[in-house]
Structure formats: C-alpha cells, structure tokens
C-alpha cells in the first residue's frame, strides 16, 4: 500500500469539515475530484471510508 500526503490531507479535511462539500472547498478542489480521490484510496486500501 502506498499512501501519499494528499491522501492523509483529504481524509483529515473530510473528517474535520464533516462532509465532502466543505472539505472540497477547503482543499480548493471540486467535490467530484474529492470523491474520485476518496474512491481511489478506498480501492487501494480495500476499506470503505
């Protein structure tokens, strides 16, 4: 498994902001891009977040 800093930053933002929309805004990316990142991470680690 290969986690990158952006994965940790993404998970933290979603947790702290309480949802995808606000986390995407804080990370300055679209909600769609954030969802895609999370899906890729879930597939990589084999766990649904």
HUVEN-V325090 format. One record per residue. RES is the residue in one small letter. SS is DSSP state (H for helix, E for strand, - for the rest). OMEGA is omega in radians with two decimals (* if undefined). BURIAL is + if it has 9 or more other C-alpha atoms within 8 Angstrom, else -. Layout:
res & ss & omega & burial
RES & SS & OMEGA & BURIAL
RES & SS & OMEGA & BURIAL
This chain:
res & ss & omega & burial
x & - & -3.10 & -
x & - & 3.10 & -
x & - & 3.08 & -
x & - & 3.14 & -
x & H & -3.12 & -
x & H & 3.08 & -
x & H & 3.14 & +
x & H & 3.12 & +
x & H & 3.13 & -
x & H & -3.14 & +
x & H & -3.14 & +
x & H & -3.12 & -
x & H & 3.14 & +
x & H & 3.13 & +
x & H & -3.08 & -
x & H & -3.10 & -
x & H & 3.07 & +
x & - & 3.10 & -
x & - & -3.06 & -
x & H & -3.05 & +
x & H & -3.12 & -
x & H & 3.12 & +
x & H & 3.12 & +
x & H & 3.12 & +
x & H & -3.14 & +
x & H & 3.14 & -
x & H & 3.13 & -
x & - & 3.04 & -
x & - & 3.11 & +
x & - & 3.10 & -
x & H & 3.11 & +
x & H & 3.13 & -
x & H & 3.11 & -
x & H & 3.10 & +
x & H & 3.13 & +
x & H & 3.12 & -
x & H & -3.12 & +
x & H & 3.12 & +
x & H & 3.11 & -
x & H & 3.11 & -
x & H & 3.11 & +
x & H & 3.13 & +
x & H & -3.10 & -
x & H & -3.08 & -
x & H & 3.09 & -
x & - & -3.13 & -
x & - & 3.08 & -
x & - & -3.14 & -
x & - & * & -
